[in-house]
Amino acid sequence: MQYREFGGTGIQLSRIGLGCFSMSGAYGAADDAESIATIHRAMERGVNLLDTSARYGGGHNHQLIGEAIKGRRDQIFIHSKTGTIRNKGDRSVAEGSGTPDRLRSICEQSLKNLGVDYLDAMCQSRVDPTVPIEESVGAVARLVEEGKVRFIGLSEAAPETVRRASAVHSLVSLQFEYSLWTRDVEQGHRQACEELEMALMAYAPLGYGFLAGVVDRAGAQSEDDIRGKFPRFSEENFETNREKVTQLESFAAEKQSTAAQICLAWLLAHNDNVFPIPGCKSRKHLDENLDAIEIVLTEDDLARLDRIFPKDAASGDRYPPGGMKRVNL
Ligand SMILES: NC(=O)c1ccc[n+]([C@@H]2O[C@H](COP(=O)([O-])OP(=O)(O)OC[C@H]3O[C@@H](n4cnc5c(N)ncnc54)[C@H](OP(=O)(O)O)[C@@H]3O)[C@@H](O)[C@H]2O)c1
């Protein structure tokens, strides 16, 4: 494993973290025993950065991680998001996700479910347009003073929001979708992170599995798979996107690697402050992903990948319309 300083913390974290979303059923059923074995294998292989959220599986993800790291709390950096409140029915994002009261109660609940005394980083999943960012970050800063949280992060925040928030309290990380087919962070977010000494956590680095080549037809594999609602997986966009993945697979084969590994190597070839957090729930996928650390891409390789995935190459938005309203705020 390779390590880099995470934000301006002085703490060395593994360049590849482990995203735990799919362990709580985001993309269909998961098996707790294999998920825990995957977390243990990750730790054995030197991973010390876990990404989770209070809302994944309605608290299941925190309980699972708590179980997996029992007796080993000091070996792991828990980057925990707050999740957002959703309206019943259409599941649209409700107002009030970023109020001081809600952030405090989510923190308390997270600590309880994880069975730990502090979160290494507490990260607001989405900026709440109804609460000034200064107020939300100020509330988490009070949790830092109380020792319940060590560092503060934001997710899907625009560069200007990151700067405003940093004026209230230093931030450790910005989490943003970043992959070969989603390069929005190249519009100023990456630069803001460099300026402010923040880690840029690349979430969905495998395009929710699409870029890894595991999606072989439009829509989702099962009813309980959220990707069925993502435009890029739809009937309308599937073939165009799949064609790019076919080219990526040919490129990967030439490099004696897999499409998933090239996605990760491509991110690692960027600045040292980029930390991909691929999600997986099996040791097989984990091992494959961690082996990507050995792959070195040349300037020619990077140029070729740019030709396969020029900016805005993906067909379809990354989220349905309701979700798009809540990103990059
Ligand atoms: N801030 C946010 O709004 C936000 C949003 C989404 C995600 N996240 C975080 O980012 C993490 C990563 O994103 P993600 O999990 O949504 O998407 P992702 O990492 O792009 O892709 C995950 C999918 O790829 C599959 N996969 C993983 N490794 C593979 C491999 N080597 N070969 C083939 N398939 C492979 C996984 O299958 P298995 O699960 O079956 O292994 C899963 O279906 C999440 O776990 C979560 O912690 C944050």
The ligand as an SDF file (V2000), in Angstrom:
LIG
                    3D

 48 52  0  0  0  0  0  0  0  0999 V2000
  -20.6750   11.4220   -1.2580 N   0  0  0  0  0  0  0  0  0  0  0  0
  -21.5970   10.7940   -1.9580 C   0  0  0  0  0  0  0  0  0  0  0  0
  -22.6320   11.3560   -2.3270 O   0  0  0  0  0  0  0  0  0  0  0  0
  -21.3850    9.3570   -2.3310 C   0  0  0  0  0  0  0  0  0  0  0  0
  -22.2200    8.7620   -3.2950 C   0  0  0  0  0  0  0  0  0  0  0  0
  -21.9820    7.4480   -3.6570 C   0  0  0  0  0  0  0  0  0  0  0  0
  -20.9300    6.7560   -3.0750 C   0  0  0  0  0  0  0  0  0  0  0  0
  -20.1380    7.3380   -2.1200 N   0  0  0  0  0  0  0  0  0  0  0  0
  -19.0380    6.6040   -1.4800 C   0  0  0  0  0  0  0  0  0  0  0  0
  -18.1110    6.2000   -2.4830 O   0  0  0  0  0  0  0  0  0  0  0  0
  -17.9150    4.7820   -2.4390 C   0  0  0  0  0  0  0  0  0  0  0  0
  -17.6980    4.2500   -3.8290 C   0  0  0  0  0  0  0  0  0  0  0  0
  -18.7970    4.5200   -4.6700 O   0  0  0  0  0  0  0  0  0  0  0  0
  -19.8170    3.3750   -5.1200 P   0  0  0  0  0  0  0  0  0  0  0  0
  -19.5960    2.1590   -4.3020 O   0  0  0  0  0  0  0  0  0  0  0  0
  -21.1500    3.9740   -5.1350 O   0  0  0  0  0  0  0  0  0  0  0  0
  -19.4130    3.1400   -6.6480 O   0  0  0  0  0  0  0  0  0  0  0  0
  -18.0840    2.5280   -7.3260 P   0  0  0  0  0  0  0  0  0  0  0  0
  -17.0000    2.3880   -6.3600 O   0  0  0  0  0  0  0  0  0  0  0  0
  -17.8520    3.3170   -8.5500 O   0  0  0  0  0  0  0  0  0  0  0  0
  -18.6150    1.0900   -7.8100 O   0  0  0  0  0  0  0  0  0  0  0  0
  -19.0890    0.1280   -6.9190 C   0  0  0  0  0  0  0  0  0  0  0  0
  -19.6360   -1.0170   -7.7340 C   0  0  0  0  0  0  0  0  0  0  0  0
  -18.5830   -1.6020   -8.4950 O   0  0  0  0  0  0  0  0  0  0  0  0
  -18.4520   -2.9910   -8.1890 C   0  0  0  0  0  0  0  0  0  0  0  0
  -17.0210   -3.3250   -8.1490 N   0  0  0  0  0  0  0  0  0  0  0  0
  -16.1000   -2.9450   -7.2290 C   0  0  0  0  0  0  0  0  0  0  0  0
  -14.8860   -3.4120   -7.5540 N   0  0  0  0  0  0  0  0  0  0  0  0
  -15.0280   -4.1130   -8.6920 C   0  0  0  0  0  0  0  0  0  0  0  0
  -14.1520   -4.8380   -9.5140 C   0  0  0  0  0  0  0  0  0  0  0  0
  -12.8520   -4.9050   -9.2470 N   0  0  0  0  0  0  0  0  0  0  0  0
  -14.6570   -5.4460  -10.6170 N   0  0  0  0  0  0  0  0  0  0  0  0
  -15.9610   -5.3600  -10.9250 C   0  0  0  0  0  0  0  0  0  0  0  0
  -16.8530   -4.6740  -10.1860 N   0  0  0  0  0  0  0  0  0  0  0  0
  -16.3890   -4.0570   -9.0810 C   0  0  0  0  0  0  0  0  0  0  0  0
  -19.0760   -3.1520   -6.8200 C   0  0  0  0  0  0  0  0  0  0  0  0
  -19.5420   -4.4710   -6.6850 O   0  0  0  0  0  0  0  0  0  0  0  0
  -19.5700   -5.2290   -5.2520 P   0  0  0  0  0  0  0  0  0  0  0  0
  -20.1660   -4.2560   -4.2910 O   0  0  0  0  0  0  0  0  0  0  0  0
  -20.4140   -6.4080   -5.5370 O   0  0  0  0  0  0  0  0  0  0  0  0
  -18.1890   -5.6020   -4.8810 O   0  0  0  0  0  0  0  0  0  0  0  0
  -20.2120   -2.1300   -6.8780 C   0  0  0  0  0  0  0  0  0  0  0  0
  -21.3180   -2.6590   -7.5630 O   0  0  0  0  0  0  0  0  0  0  0  0
  -19.2010    4.2530   -1.7750 C   0  0  0  0  0  0  0  0  0  0  0  0
  -19.0100    2.9600   -1.2380 O   0  0  0  0  0  0  0  0  0  0  0  0
  -19.4630    5.3240   -0.7620 C   0  0  0  0  0  0  0  0  0  0  0  0
  -18.6540    5.1040    0.3890 O   0  0  0  0  0  0  0  0  0  0  0  0
  -20.3550    8.6380   -1.7760 C   0  0  0  0  0  0  0  0  0  0  0  0
  1  2  1  0
  2  3  2  0
  2  4  1  0
  4  5  1  0
  4 48  2  0
  5  6  2  0
  6  7  1  0
  7  8  2  0
  8  9  1  0
  8 48  1  0
  9 10  1  0
  9 46  1  0
 10 11  1  0
 11 12  1  0
 11 44  1  0
 12 13  1  0
 13 14  1  0
 14 15  2  0
 14 16  1  0
 14 17  1  0
 17 18  1  0
 18 19  2  0
 18 20  1  0
 18 21  1  0
 21 22  1  0
 22 23  1  0
 23 24  1  0
 23 42  1  0
 24 25  1  0
 25 26  1  0
 25 36  1  0
 26 27  1  0
 26 35  1  0
 27 28  2  0
 28 29  1  0
 29 30  1  0
 29 35  2  0
 30 31  1  0
 30 32  2  0
 32 33  1  0
 33 34  2  0
 34 35  1  0
 36 37  1  0
 36 42  1  0
 37 38  1  0
 38 39  2  0
 38 40  1  0
 38 41  1  0
 42 43  1  0
 44 45  1  0
 44 46  1  0
 46 47  1  0
M  CHG  2   8   1  16  -1
M  END
$$$$
